[in-house]
Amino acid sequence: SGLLQATAGIGNCTLRAAIMEANVLAGPHQITLPAGTFTLSLDGDDDAALLGDLDIVGRAMTISGAGAQSTVLDANGIDRYFDISASTVVLSDLSIRDGLAPGDASDGGAILMMSGLVDANELTLRRVHLLDNQAKRGGALRAANEVVVTLDESLLQGNSTIDAGPGNFIGPAIYCQGCALN
């Protein structure tokens, strides 16, 4: 297990770097974010957190901020913020805003969590604000395949679905398919 600290300043460990490191190291990981804005700036698509959204792959991870008003994860309208697969993830005391799910799939404007090969597939949002995110399905959050989602003192506001044709206005805030929502 590891404790990683990410900062918003130049010359420090970025949130992207902390997640990439946690993805390759064994054990659960804790990433602590100070007050500040963490903005996505690398457009593109991959499953290794190199470009676009931050991919959390197969590792238990906790990402904690300094409060939803103080620690802001800004997707900058270029992608969703997190793409999570096969993990137990806890996000706490932060805001995620301005996510835009990319491409034809376009699920989960702020967070996409799909179950993978690991038994435990849980997402907990504790004192998290999901604000002004957009997707075809699940404006703020899309979860599927036996994922357990727990919302604790969290706020979802201003999230929406994108008009992508008939029947595509599914879950302006949350789209939970084959999952449990607590």
Summary of the structure (lengths in Angstrom):
residues: 182
radius of gyration: 14.7
end to end distance: 27.2
largest distance: 47.2
contacts: 658
relative contact order: 0.14
helix: 5%
strand: 43%
